[in-house]
Amino acid sequence: MAEKKRRTPAAKVAGPPTTATRPRKAGTVTRAGKAAPAAGAEPAAPAPPAERADRSVVDVVNADNEKISELRLSPRVFGVRVNEHLLYEAVKHHRAGARAGTHMTKNRALVSGSGRKPWRQKGTGRARVGEIRNPLWRHGGTVFGPRPRDYSYALPRKARAAALRSALSQRASEGAVRVVDGFPVEAPRTRILKAILDKLGVEGKTVLVDQHPTKNLVLSGRNIPDLRVVSVSHLTVYDVLDCRNLLVSQEALQSLEERLTP
């Protein structure tokens, strides 16, 4: 058999430059919608990044919303990296402890009804049955129903502290933390505390944190909707995340930073 001749590829003829290598004229618009720079012109410098507000410095105001001084938040408490999984675990721990756990169903020993055998075991043609309270019958007992139980469980102390630092850092970066010099409520009157909140411009869910809330402050705040007055020792991750405004007294802020600084 005659050997087949192999075809050699023809040499490519050099042609005009393609559009990928052809230089564009100055002023032409590219596919991205930007004008091509003129030949020999220096590339434009990138735009400087927009200045961000320093969230670590907050104003300390009084009850009349007048600025008294400035305060720098501790970066070890209000400037840590947010751990979302730790926040989830802390919120789940709080909600589990808040469950009542009073659910219950009646089994065959608790449901009402006679314990007598309805008919004899054999000879009737019907299915054998021992009592009318058995779970197969209507109005019978429930098998493996829920029983009263405690849903709370222990979360490590260091995990709780780290989760609270993450929550405070997230709210501080959002600008939700406000520091107030104090909450002067001389009498248990709702209108006194409501006037202070109106001067501060607080709207929506608010958590008011004080070192040792007085009885007048607690009684004045319990009748205001969407307001929760808590002590700094009872502040939880759920309280910090479930509010729009976090009002902290200057004394409570100092105690919070001392307790949560690792």
C-alpha positions in Angstrom: 0.0 0.0 0.0 1.2 3.4 -0.8 2.0 5.5 2.1 -0.4 8.5 2.7 1.2 11.8 2.5 0.9 14.0 5.6 -0.4 17.4 5.1 1.7 20.2 6.5 -0.1 23.1 7.9 0.1 26.2 5.8 2.0 29.1 7.2 -0.2 31.8 8.6 0.0 35.1 6.7 0.7 38.0 8.8 -2.3 40.4 8.6 -3.3 43.6 10.2 -3.4 43.8 14.0 -6.5 42.6 15.6 -8.8 44.7 17.8 -7.1 43.3 20.9 -3.7 44.7 19.9 -4.9 47.6 17.8 -4.4 50.9 19.7 -7.6 52.9 20.4 -7.9 56.5 19.5 -8.2 59.0 22.3 -11.8 59.7 23.3 -13.2 56.4 22.1 -15.6 54.6 24.4 -14.7 51.0 25.5 -17.2 48.2 26.1 -17.2 49.0 29.8 -18.4 52.5 29.0 -15.2 54.3 30.0 -13.3 56.7 27.7 -9.9 55.5 26.6 -7.0 57.7 27.8 -5.2 59.8 25.3 -1.9 58.5 23.9 1.0 59.4 26.2 -1.3 60.6 29.0 -0.7 59.5 32.6 -3.2 57.1 34.1 -5.7 58.7 36.4 -5.0 58.2 40.1 -7.5 56.1 42.0 -10.1 58.0 44.0 -9.3 58.2 47.7 -11.4 56.0 49.9 -14.3 57.7 51.7 -13.5 58.7 55.3 -15.4 56.5 57.8 -16.6 57.9 61.1 -14.6 56.8 64.1 -17.1 54.7 66.0 -14.7 54.1 68.9 -15.2 57.7 70.0 -18.6 58.5 71.4 -20.1 61.6 73.0 -21.1 61.6 76.6 -24.4 63.6 77.0 -26.5 64.4 80.0 -30.3 63.9 80.4 -30.9 67.1 78.3 -28.9 65.7 75.4 -26.2 68.2 75.9 -22.6 67.1 75.1 -20.4 67.0 78.2 -17.3 65.2 76.9 -16.0 62.5 74.6 -15.1 59.0 75.5 -13.1 56.4 73.6 -14.5 52.9 73.8 -12.2 50.1 74.8 -11.0 48.2 71.6 -10.7 45.0 73.6 -14.5 45.1 74.3 -16.1 47.2 71.6 -13.6 46.6 68.8 -13.2 42.8 68.5 -13.9 40.6 65.5 -17.6 39.6 65.5 -18.1 35.8 65.9 -21.5 35.1 64.4 -21.5 31.4 65.5 -20.8 32.4 69.1 -23.7 35.0 68.9 -26.0 32.2 67.7 -25.0 29.9 70.6 -25.5 32.7 73.1 -28.9 33.6 71.8 -30.0 29.9 71.7 -28.8 29.5 75.3 -30.8 32.5 76.4 -34.0 31.4 74.6 -33.7 27.9 75.9 -33.5 29.1 79.5 -36.6 31.3 78.9 -38.8 28.3 77.9 -41.4 27.4 80.5 -41.2 23.7 79.8 -44.7 23.1 81.2 -46.0 21.0 78.3 -47.6 17.7 79.2 -50.0 15.1 77.8 -51.9 12.3 79.7 -50.9 8.7 79.2 -53.1 5.7 79.8 -52.6 5.9 83.5 -53.8 9.6 83.8 -56.6 9.7 81.2 -60.2 9.3 82.6 -61.9 6.0 82.0 -62.5 2.6 83.5 -59.9 -0.1 83.8 -62.4 -2.9 83.3 -62.0 -5.2 80.3 -64.8 -4.4 77.9 -65.5 -7.9 76.7 -63.9 -11.3 77.1 -60.7 -12.2 75.3 -62.1 -14.8 72.9 -65.3 -15.9 71.3 -66.8 -12.5 70.3 -65.1 -12.1 66.9 -63.9 -8.6 68.0 -60.3 -7.5 68.5 -58.9 -8.2 71.9 -58.7 -5.2 74.2 -57.8 -4.7 77.9 -59.3 -1.3 78.7 -60.9 1.7 77.1 -58.0 3.9 78.0 -55.5 2.2 75.7 -53.8 4.5 73.2 -55.5 2.8 70.1 -58.9 4.0 71.1 -60.4 7.5 70.9 -60.0 9.4 74.1 -57.2 7.0 75.1 -53.9 7.9 76.5 -51.0 9.4 74.5 -47.9 7.4 74.0 -44.5 9.1 74.5 -46.0 12.5 74.7 -44.1 15.6 76.0 -43.4 15.8 79.7 -42.5 18.8 81.9 -38.8 19.4 81.6 -36.1 22.1 82.0 -34.6 23.3 78.7 -31.8 25.4 80.3 -28.2 24.3 80.0 -24.8 25.6 80.9 -22.7 27.8 78.6 -19.1 28.2 79.5 -18.3 31.5 81.2 -15.6 32.5 78.8 -17.9 31.8 75.8 -20.6 34.0 77.4 -18.1 36.8 77.8 -16.7 36.5 74.3 -20.2 36.5 72.9 -21.1 39.7 74.8 -17.9 41.3 73.5 -18.9 40.4 69.9 -22.4 41.7 70.4 -21.2 45.0 71.8 -18.6 45.4 69.0 -21.3 44.8 66.4 -23.7 47.4 67.9 -20.9 49.9 68.4 -19.9 49.6 64.7 -23.5 50.3 63.8 -23.6 53.4 66.0 -26.3 52.1 68.3 -24.3 52.5 71.6 -25.0 55.9 73.3 -23.4 57.0 76.6 -25.4 59.1 79.0 -24.0 60.7 82.1 -26.9 59.5 84.3 -30.6 59.1 84.5 -31.9 61.4 87.2 -35.4 60.1 88.1 -36.3 61.5 91.5 -39.8 59.9 91.7 -41.4 56.8 90.2 -43.1 58.7 87.4 -43.3 57.5 83.8 -43.5 60.9 82.4 -40.2 61.9 83.9 -38.3 59.1 82.2 -40.3 59.5 79.0 -39.3 63.2 78.8 -35.6 62.2 79.2 -36.0 59.6 76.3 -37.7 62.2 74.1 -34.9 64.7 74.7 -32.3 62.0 73.7 -34.3 61.3 70.5 -34.8 57.6 71.3 -37.3 55.7 69.1 -38.0 52.0 68.9 -36.8 49.2 71.1 -34.4 50.5 73.7 -32.3 48.9 76.4 -31.2 51.1 79.3 -28.2 49.8 81.2 -27.2 51.3 84.6 -24.7 50.2 87.2 -27.4 49.8 89.9 -30.8 50.9 88.6 -32.7 52.7 91.3 -36.3 51.6 92.3 -37.6 54.9 90.8 -35.9 54.2 87.5 -37.2 50.6 87.3 -40.8 51.6 88.2 -40.7 54.5 85.8 -39.5 52.4 82.9 -41.7 49.3 83.2 -44.8 51.2 81.8 -43.0 52.4 78.7 -43.4 50.1 75.7 -40.3 48.8 74.0 -38.1 49.9 76.9 -36.1 47.5 79.1 -34.1 48.7 82.2 -31.4 46.2 83.2 -28.4 46.2 85.5 -25.0 45.9 84.0 -24.5 42.5 85.7 -27.6 41.1 84.0 -27.0 42.4 80.5 -27.2 39.5 78.0 -26.3 39.1 74.3 -30.0 38.8 73.5 -30.7 42.2 75.1 -27.9 43.8 73.2 -28.9 42.4 69.8 -32.7 42.8 70.3 -32.8 46.5 70.5 -32.4 49.6 68.3 -30.8 51.8 70.9 -28.4 50.8 73.7 -28.3 53.6 76.4 -25.4 53.0 78.8 -24.6 55.2 81.8 -21.0 56.2 82.1 -20.6 54.3 85.4 -22.1 51.2 83.8 -19.8 51.5 80.8 -16.7 51.6 83.0 -17.9 48.5 84.9 -18.7 46.7 81.7 -15.2 47.3 80.3 -13.5 46.2 83.5 -15.5 43.0 83.6 -15.2 42.0 79.9 -11.6 43.0 79.2 -9.8 39.6 78.6 
